[in-house]
Amino acid sequence: VKWTMEVLCYGLTLPLDGDTVKLCVDVYTDWIMALVSPRDSIPQPIIKEPNLYVQTILKHLHNLFLP
């Protein structure tokens, strides 16, 4: 999961005109749902410790707002 999150974090640094950024955001928004209602598509480590992982996800999403 951590390696995948690093890949998604990198994807969020790419130009906004491609589909990659949208797909990275889609994955992260799905995973953030672990806080409310876990789904089968969410990895087990995130379901077990959603607060820890969502904190990291929010830090990664910050990359969307960097110049």
N, C-alpha and C positions, 0 to 999 in steps of 0.2 A: 504494500500500500504506500509506504513512504517513497519508494522509487517512482511509482506512478504519479504521486503528488508532485515530485520534483519535475517530472516531464510536463505535467499540466501547468505548473508554475512557469516553466520556460515558454510553453505555448501561449500564455497570457502576455508575454513580452513581444510577440510577433505583431506585424501590422494588423490593424483592426479591419482592413478590407477583405481579409480572407475568412474562410469557414473555420479555420483552426481555433481561433479565439472563441467563437460562438460555441463550438463543440466542447472546449475546455470549461467554459462557463456552465454549459448544460450539465456536464458531469458533476461539477462542484455544487450546483444548485440541487441536484438530485441527492448528493451526499449530505448536504446541509439538512435535508429532511429527516435525517437520523435523529435530530433533536425532537422532532414532533411525532413522526410516524415512520418507523423503519420499514424499508421495502426490501424485497429479495435482491434488487439490483445493487444494494449498498454492501460493500465488503464488511465481513464480520468484525474486524478490528475497529472500524468506525462505529458500528452499532454498539460495541462493548464500551467504547470510550468516546462518545460523540463530542463532548465538550473540548477535549484535548485536540481532536482533529479539526473541529470547526474553527477553533482559534487559528490554527495554521492555515486553513482554507481562506479565512478572512484576510490574513496577512498576504497570502498569495494574490487574492483578488485586488489588493491594493495596486498591483502592477498595472491594472487596466487604466489607472488614473495618472500614471507617470508619463512625462513628456517623451 
